[in-house]
Amino acid sequence: MAYRSTERVKARLSASRERIIAAALEIMAGHGYAGCSVAAVAERAGVATGTVYRHFPTKADLFAEVFRTASQREVDAVARAAAQRATAAAQMSAVVETFAGRALQSPRLAYALLAEPVDPAVDAERLTFRRAYADLIAGHVAAGVASGELPAQDPHLTATALVGALAEAMVGPLAAGVAGPGTIPDLIRFIHRALGVSP
């Protein structure tokens, strides 16, 4: 008789997988990628190490999924904040405020997502994360150009440059633990100048 997965078994496996991802995310937020081990994740999730490997054959597979999960949460938060603003300048301010504000609230996680050395599979997720931000920003820039609020420019090139600048501007302070209250206003002024608009 062939084994058939029941809905209960599928739900249990899904719940186990989600606990593993949540545990890994908690550890990464406190200790970074380098501070995470599969054994520590298993212990935090309340499962055997073999269970982690059943869901994720390698540490890189596990943390690629953790990066996808964490990155999507961040992109979604930024998108929601920007969508609540009416002008391109205000939308870019919301992008910076939300991106930098969330990074400063969880600096170890932000550093892991932005710059910590990781396995190639995890680094590929980091590039996907950056592309998602660039696509979001490009949409707002294109709308600003179309409405005449922003000067003519290539929205995708501008967005890619802004994502790179924003990430690089945050990496140093996050790594050194020196991001202060002036970080966000300074970044907003920089973004507005780069876009060619007044704040």
TAGINOR-V832900 format. One record per residue. N is the residue number from 1. RES is the residue in one small letter. SS is DSSP state (helix for helix, strand for strand, loop for the rest). PHI is phi in degrees with one decimal (999 if undefined). D_CENTER is the distance of its C-alpha to the mean C-alpha in whole Angstrom. Layout:
BEGIN
n = [N | N]
res = [RES | RES]
ss = [SS | SS]
phi = [PHI | PHI]
d_center = [D_CENTER | D_CENTER]
END
This chain:
BEGIN
n = [1 | 2 | 3 | 4 | 5 | 6 | 7 | 8 | 9 | 10 | 11 | 12 | 13 | 14 | 15 | 16 | 17 | 18 | 19 | 20 | 21 | 22 | 23 | 24 | 25 | 26 | 27 | 28 | 29 | 30 | 31 | 32 | 33 | 34 | 35 | 36 | 37 | 38 | 39 | 40 | 41 | 42 | 43 | 44 | 45 | 46 | 47 | 48 | 49 | 50 | 51 | 52 | 53 | 54 | 55 | 56 | 57 | 58 | 59 | 60 | 61 | 62 | 63 | 64 | 65 | 66 | 67 | 68 | 69 | 70 | 71 | 72 | 73 | 74 | 75 | 76 | 77 | 78 | 79 | 80 | 81 | 82 | 83 | 84 | 85 | 86 | 87 | 88 | 89 | 90 | 91 | 92 | 93 | 94 | 95 | 96 | 97 | 98 | 99 | 100 | 101 | 102 | 103 | 104 | 105 | 106 | 107 | 108 | 109 | 110 | 111 | 112 | 113 | 114 | 115 | 116 | 117 | 118 | 119 | 120 | 121 | 122 | 123 | 124 | 125 | 126 | 127 | 128 | 129 | 130 | 131 | 132 | 133 | 134 | 135 | 136 | 137 | 138 | 139 | 140 | 141 | 142 | 143 | 144 | 145 | 146 | 147 | 148 | 149 | 150 | 151 | 152 | 153 | 154 | 155 | 156 | 157 | 158 | 159 | 160 | 161 | 162 | 163 | 164 | 165 | 166 | 167 | 168 | 169 | 170 | 171 | 172 | 173 | 174 | 175 | 176 | 177 | 178 | 179 | 180 | 181 | 182 | 183 | 184 | 185 | 186 | 187 | 188 | 189 | 190 | 191 | 192 | 193 | 194 | 195 | 196 | 197 | 198 | 199]
res = [m | a | y | r | s | t | e | r | v | k | a | r | l | s | a | s | r | e | r | i | i | a | a | a | l | e | i | m | a | g | h | g | y | a | g | c | s | v | a | a | v | a | e | r | a | g | v | a | t | g | t | v | y | r | h | f | p | t | k | a | d | l | f | a | e | v | f | r | t | a | s | q | r | e | v | d | a | v | a | r | a | a | a | q | r | a | t | a | a | a | q | m | s | a | v | v | e | t | f | a | g | r | a | l | q | s | p | r | l | a | y | a | l | l | a | e | p | v | d | p | a | v | d | a | e | r | l | t | f | r | r | a | y | a | d | l | i | a | g | h | v | a | a | g | v | a | s | g | e | l | p | a | q | d | p | h | l | t | a | t | a | l | v | g | a | l | a | e | a | m | v | g | p | l | a | a | g | v | a | g | p | g | t | i | p | d | l | i | r | f | i | h | r | a | l | g | v | s | p]
ss = [loop | loop | loop | loop | loop | loop | helix | helix | helix | helix | helix | helix | helix | helix | helix | helix | helix | helix | helix | helix | helix | helix | helix | helix | helix | helix | helix | helix | helix | helix | helix | loop | loop | loop | loop | loop | loop | helix | helix | helix | helix | helix | helix | helix | helix | loop | loop | loop | helix | helix | helix | helix | helix | helix | helix | loop | loop | loop | helix | helix | helix | helix | helix | helix | helix | helix | helix | helix | helix | helix | helix | helix | helix | helix | helix | helix | helix | helix | helix | helix | helix | helix | helix | loop | loop | loop | loop | helix | helix | helix | helix | helix | helix | helix | helix | helix | helix | helix | helix | helix | helix | helix | helix | helix | helix | loop | helix | helix | helix | helix | helix | helix | helix | helix | loop | loop | loop | loop | loop | helix | helix | helix | helix | helix | helix | helix | helix | helix | helix | helix | helix | helix | helix | helix | helix | helix | helix | helix | helix | helix | helix | helix | helix | helix | helix | helix | helix | loop | loop | loop | loop | loop | loop | loop | helix | helix | helix | helix | helix | helix | helix | helix | helix | helix | helix | helix | helix | helix | helix | helix | helix | helix | helix | helix | helix | helix | loop | loop | loop | loop | loop | helix | helix | helix | helix | helix | helix | helix | helix | helix | helix | helix | helix | helix | helix | loop | loop | loop | loop]
phi = [999 | -75.3 | -72.8 | -118.2 | -72.1 | -90.8 | -61.6 | -63.4 | -64.6 | -61.3 | -64.6 | -64.5 | -64.7 | -63.8 | -63.6 | -62.6 | -61.0 | -64.8 | -63.2 | -64.7 | -62.9 | -62.9 | -63.6 | -63.6 | -64.2 | -61.4 | -66.4 | -62.8 | -64.5 | -94.6 | -129.7 | 77.0 | -63.3 | -63.8 | -84.8 | -103.1 | -125.4 | -62.4 | -62.8 | -65.5 | -64.0 | -59.9 | -61.1 | -63.3 | -80.2 | 74.9 | -129.4 | -74.7 | -56.9 | -60.9 | -65.9 | -60.5 | -68.7 | -66.8 | -85.9 | -135.4 | -59.6 | -137.3 | -59.6 | -61.5 | -62.4 | -61.0 | -77.3 | -63.2 | -67.3 | -62.8 | -62.0 | -58.8 | -64.0 | -65.0 | -64.0 | -64.6 | -59.7 | -68.2 | -61.3 | -62.4 | -63.7 | -66.0 | -61.8 | -61.5 | -64.2 | -66.8 | -66.2 | -86.1 | -106.3 | -94.6 | -110.5 | -61.9 | -62.1 | -67.7 | -65.5 | -66.4 | -61.1 | -63.8 | -59.4 | -65.9 | -58.1 | -72.7 | -59.2 | -69.7 | -61.0 | -67.7 | -63.3 | -71.1 | -72.9 | -135.7 | -62.3 | -68.0 | -65.6 | -60.5 | -62.7 | -61.8 | -71.2 | -90.2 | -147.0 | -60.5 | -58.8 | -140.1 | -64.9 | -55.1 | -64.4 | -73.9 | -63.2 | -62.7 | -66.5 | -61.0 | -66.8 | -62.4 | -58.7 | -65.6 | -63.5 | -63.9 | -63.7 | -62.2 | -63.1 | -61.3 | -65.3 | -58.4 | -62.3 | -70.3 | -65.5 | -59.7 | -64.8 | -65.7 | -66.8 | -62.0 | -82.3 | 88.7 | -69.5 | -109.7 | -66.7 | -57.6 | -166.4 | -81.2 | -58.4 | -71.4 | -64.8 | -59.7 | -63.0 | -63.4 | -64.1 | -66.9 | -62.6 | -61.4 | -65.2 | -64.6 | -63.0 | -64.8 | -65.0 | -88.1 | -59.6 | -58.5 | -60.8 | -67.1 | -65.6 | -89.2 | 69.4 | -117.8 | -66.5 | -117.8 | -64.2 | -82.8 | -58.4 | -67.3 | -59.7 | -63.1 | -65.9 | -62.9 | -60.7 | -60.7 | -61.5 | -63.3 | -64.3 | -63.4 | -78.2 | 84.2 | -126.8 | -89.3 | -65.1]
d_center = [45 | 42 | 39 | 37 | 34 | 34 | 32 | 32 | 31 | 28 | 27 | 28 | 26 | 23 | 23 | 23 | 20 | 18 | 20 | 19 | 15 | 15 | 17 | 15 | 12 | 14 | 16 | 13 | 12 | 16 | 17 | 14 | 14 | 17 | 19 | 18 | 21 | 22 | 25 | 23 | 20 | 23 | 25 | 22 | 22 | 26 | 27 | 28 | 27 | 28 | 26 | 23 | 24 | 26 | 22 | 21 | 23 | 21 | 19 | 17 | 17 | 16 | 13 | 12 | 12 | 10 | 7 | 8 | 8 | 6 | 3 | 6 | 7 | 5 | 6 | 9 | 10 | 10 | 12 | 14 | 15 | 16 | 18 | 20 | 21 | 24 | 24 | 22 | 22 | 21 | 18 | 17 | 18 | 16 | 13 | 13 | 14 | 11 | 9 | 11 | 13 | 10 | 9 | 13 | 13 | 11 | 12 | 12 | 9 | 7 | 10 | 9 | 6 | 8 | 11 | 13 | 15 | 15 | 17 | 17 | 15 | 12 | 12 | 13 | 10 | 8 | 10 | 9 | 6 | 8 | 11 | 9 | 9 | 12 | 14 | 13 | 14 | 17 | 18 | 19 | 20 | 23 | 24 | 25 | 27 | 28 | 29 | 31 | 28 | 27 | 29 | 29 | 26 | 24 | 21 | 19 | 20 | 20 | 16 | 15 | 17 | 15 | 12 | 13 | 15 | 13 | 11 | 14 | 15 | 13 | 13 | 17 | 17 | 14 | 16 | 20 | 19 | 20 | 18 | 21 | 21 | 22 | 19 | 17 | 21 | 21 | 18 | 19 | 22 | 21 | 19 | 22 | 25 | 23 | 23 | 26 | 27 | 28 | 26]
END
